[in-house]
Amino acid sequence: MSEKPKSAMGVLAVDRALTILDAFRGTSGPLSLKEMSERTGLYKSTILRLLGSLETFGYVRRLDNGSYTLGPTLAELGAVYRGSFNLEAHVQPVLDRIVAETNENASFYVPERDKRICLFRSEAMQMIRDHIRVGDALDANQGASGKAITAFLDGLPAGVQADDLTFSSVGERHPDMAAVASPVFGMGGRLVGSLTISGPKNRFGAKERKAYARTVLREALALSVRLGALPGSLPTV
């Protein structure tokens, strides 16, 4: 078991505390002390000391059975994070429109270091669908949305073509799921995030992916203009 900090330039106690919070990713909580130790590689005694501070500031809550769950402070910060983008009023209607047109799930991802964060989402009325939640952090190097974000991290290049702005994936993030995505830009051509349509790969054949790619590109271009991208810098479809 190693107790090395994640960042050589960081403060050891802070790195460890954040590692504990990261252990809750991909879970519905709560976690026991043993589970946190297994997920973080930290000693239980170290975790217990840091949990005291995290609990004081509301980042975790101790349950009666001795396990821990995330605390209300994180929900508050999540709301601040979402609000800081001032995007929901623009993005959510687009996602709802995509779902109404395709009957598949629609999501909006933003880049965060080596991850892509699901910031907004609209669910289709399908029994079988992908289960992504707002706030989930996924690998930026996988999936259609990850490709769209990674390809345009430096912003919108001059002379970009429509075909350059659509991405697809089949079985990359999950063997049974597929997706199509397009990047969304803002003022100065900066990357804001990506729009994605996703669902089971048996409903995403070549014909469907082509149709969904047209839909997501159309909506991504229109959203980019609303967010400040110059229409002349974007391809027409």
Secondary structure, 3 states (H helix, E strand, C coil): CCCCCCCCCCCHHHHHHHHHHHCCCCCCCCECHHHHHHHHCCCHHHHHHHHHHHHHCCCEEECCCCCEEECHHHHHHHHHHHHHHCCHHHHHHHHHHHHHHHCCEEEEEEEECCEEEEEEEECCCCCCCCCCCCCCEEECCCHHHHHHHHHCCCCCCCCCCHHHHCEEEECCCCCCEEEEEEEEECHHHCEEEEEEEEEEHHHCCHHHHHHHHHHHHHHHHHHHHHCCCCHHHCCCC
